Amino acid sequence: MKNLFYVVSLLVTLQSANAFASAPTDCELLQEMRVEHPFGPKYDLTGAKAEMIARLPAIARKQLILYARSDAGSPPQPITTVTAAVQLLVDGSEGGEVDLENFSLEGRRFTRLLWYPGGNPYGVIFAYGTTRKLATLGDGDFSCVK
């Protein structure tokens, strides 16, 4: 009977510890890539259409410029306008495909920018509504941004 008491006590303690376990970070959640739920408009920037660029929200413009400046070129590019950022990505993308979309995972919201140099997707995932990079995508690799 005494052993049963210790086993039950241990189980209760372990269960309590799990209740306080920390939730996964945004990047850990993204790595698991559970079922995602798109929301809001998806921006197909293929061909750098001026009318689509004109409809981009201010935060999307900032995200595109930030990504094009720091990650889309080697060496980093002196990009100052969203049109130049989109053009750089379109010109470097096989088929000119560039997509910007919002999605949520388990109640957390994100923005993903993808382009396809060489056919495989490259890009970045931002915390929704910010320019804070959470992860980069490149040729099948997924890397958390520290």
Residue, then its C-alpha position, 0 to 999 in steps of 0.5 A: m500500500k505504501n508503494l502505491f501511495y508513492v507511485v500516485s504521489l509521483l504521478v501527481t507531481l509529474q502531472s503538475a510539472n507538465a501543467f507548468a511546462s512552457a509553451p513552445t516558442d514561435c520558432e519551435l511551433l513553426q518547425e513542427m508546421r502543424v495545420e496552419h490557417p490562412f487569414g487575410p489577403k494573400y499577395d501574389l507579387t509575381g511579375a511585380k505588378a504595380e497595382m498589387i504593390a500599391r495595395l500592400p499594407a505599410i507593415a508588408r512594405k517594411q517586411l519586403i524591404l527588410y528582407a530584400r536588403s538583408d537576405a535576398g542578395s549577396p552582398p546585401q542590397p541598398i534597397t530603399t523602396v518596396t518596388a525595388a524590393v519586389q523587383l529584386l525578388v521577382d528578377g531572382s525568382e524562377g518564374g518570377e513568383v513571389d508570395l506574401e501571406n498571413f497564417s496562424l498556428e495554434g492561435r499565433r499569427f505569422t507572415r510568410l514571404l516566399w520566392y523561388p530562386g532555382g525552384n525551391p522556396y526561400g524566404v522568411i517568417f515574421a511575427y505578424g504585424t512586425t518586422r521581427k524575423l522568427a525564421t528563415l527558409g532556404d533550399g529546404d532548410f528551416s532556421c530559427v532567428k535568434 
